[in-house]
């Protein structure tokens, strides 16, 4: 039994699977490769403070917002998106991804969950949280 989601690339010709999934939370499902990942400075500071243990295990203490955005964008292409939800009370469409990185503390990789807001009108994926 798997206890975590396995990273795997989105193979050519199967990008439409992601668009079908996004259709569950948005009337405008678009290819995620065309999106910019937005990591606000305040959000990064929050994550580095409140989620300090996770950040340290992953070796991300010195990462910048731009670097984290690029890392997330790379991982979106290399993995599943899941837990797609539309939060009607906040008018937010979101999904999760797993970011797997080598661990400093053990042989086991560090797995972080990133929750992303899907904003198709602006072609932005905004980081909501990372832990």
C-alpha positions as CSV (number, residue, x, y, z in Angstrom):
1,X,0.0,0.0,0.0
2,X,1.3,3.4,-0.9
3,X,1.4,6.0,1.9
4,X,2.2,8.9,-0.3
5,X,1.7,10.1,-3.8
6,X,4.4,9.2,-6.2
7,X,6.0,12.0,-8.3
8,X,5.6,11.3,-12.0
9,X,5.9,13.6,-15.0
10,X,2.9,14.6,-17.1
11,X,3.6,12.7,-20.2
12,X,3.2,14.3,-23.7
13,X,-0.4,13.7,-24.9
14,X,-1.8,13.4,-21.3
15,X,-1.7,17.0,-20.3
16,X,-5.5,17.0,-20.9
17,X,-5.9,14.9,-17.8
18,X,-4.9,17.9,-15.7
19,X,-7.3,20.1,-17.6
20,X,-10.1,17.6,-17.0
21,X,-9.4,17.6,-13.3
22,X,-9.3,21.4,-13.2
23,X,-12.7,21.5,-14.8
24,X,-14.1,20.2,-11.5
25,X,-13.1,23.5,-9.8
26,X,-13.2,26.0,-12.6
27,X,-15.2,26.9,-15.8
28,X,-11.8,27.8,-17.3
29,X,-9.5,24.8,-17.2
30,X,-6.2,25.7,-18.8
31,X,-2.8,24.1,-19.2
32,X,-0.7,24.8,-16.1
33,X,2.5,25.2,-18.1
34,X,1.2,28.6,-19.2
35,X,0.8,29.8,-15.6
36,X,3.1,31.9,-13.4
37,X,3.6,30.7,-9.8
38,X,3.2,33.5,-7.4
39,X,4.9,33.3,-3.9
40,X,4.3,36.5,-2.0
41,X,7.1,37.7,0.2
42,X,4.8,37.8,3.2
43,X,3.7,34.2,2.6
44,X,7.3,33.0,2.3
45,X,8.2,34.7,5.6
46,X,5.2,33.1,7.2
47,X,6.2,29.7,5.9
48,X,9.8,30.1,7.0
49,X,8.6,31.1,10.5
50,X,5.6,28.9,11.2
51,X,6.6,25.9,9.2
52,X,10.3,26.2,10.2
53,X,10.9,22.5,10.8
54,X,9.6,21.5,7.4
55,X,11.6,24.2,5.7
56,X,14.8,23.2,7.5
57,X,14.3,19.5,6.7
58,X,14.0,20.4,3.0
59,X,17.0,22.7,3.1
60,X,14.9,25.7,2.0
61,X,15.9,28.3,4.7
62,X,17.6,30.6,2.2
63,X,15.2,30.2,-0.7
64,X,13.7,33.3,-2.2
65,X,10.2,33.8,-3.4
66,X,11.3,33.6,-7.1
67,X,13.3,30.4,-6.4
68,X,10.4,28.8,-4.6
69,X,8.0,29.8,-7.4
70,X,10.4,28.1,-10.0
71,X,10.7,25.0,-7.8
72,X,6.9,24.7,-7.5
73,X,6.4,25.2,-11.2
74,X,8.9,22.4,-11.9
75,X,7.2,20.1,-9.4
76,X,3.7,20.8,-10.9
77,X,5.0,19.4,-14.2
78,X,6.5,16.4,-12.5
79,X,3.7,15.3,-10.3
80,X,0.0,14.9,-9.7
81,X,-2.3,17.7,-8.6
82,X,-4.9,16.5,-6.2
83,X,-7.5,17.6,-3.6
84,X,-9.1,20.0,-6.0
85,X,-11.6,22.1,-4.2
86,X,-13.7,25.2,-4.9
87,X,-14.2,27.2,-1.7
88,X,-17.4,29.0,-2.4
89,X,-17.2,31.1,0.8
90,X,-13.9,32.6,-0.3
91,X,-14.4,32.3,-4.1
92,X,-11.1,30.3,-4.3
93,X,-10.3,27.3,-6.5
94,X,-7.3,25.4,-5.2
95,X,-5.4,22.2,-5.4
96,X,-2.5,20.5,-3.7
97,X,0.8,19.1,-4.9
98,X,3.6,17.2,-3.2
99,X,7.1,18.6,-3.4
100,X,9.7,15.9,-2.8
101,X,13.2,17.0,-2.0
102,X,16.3,15.2,-0.5
103,X,16.3,15.3,3.2
104,X,19.1,16.7,5.3
105,X,18.2,14.5,8.3
106,X,17.7,11.1,6.8
107,X,17.8,8.8,3.8
108,X,14.1,9.4,3.3
109,X,13.1,12.3,1.1
110,X,11.3,15.3,2.6
111,X,7.8,15.7,1.2
112,X,6.1,19.0,1.5
113,X,2.5,19.8,0.6
114,X,1.9,23.0,-1.3
115,X,-1.6,24.3,-1.6
116,X,-2.1,26.4,-4.7
117,X,-4.8,28.8,-5.7
118,X,-5.9,28.4,-9.3
119,X,-6.5,31.8,-10.9
120,X,-7.1,31.1,-14.6
121,X,-8.1,34.6,-15.6
122,X,-4.7,35.9,-14.7
123,X,-2.9,32.6,-15.4
124,X,-1.5,32.6,-11.9
125,X,-1.0,29.8,-9.4
126,X,-0.7,31.5,-5.9
127,X,0.9,29.7,-3.0
128,X,-1.6,29.4,-0.2
129,X,0.5,27.3,2.2
130,X,3.5,25.0,2.3
131,X,4.2,22.4,5.0
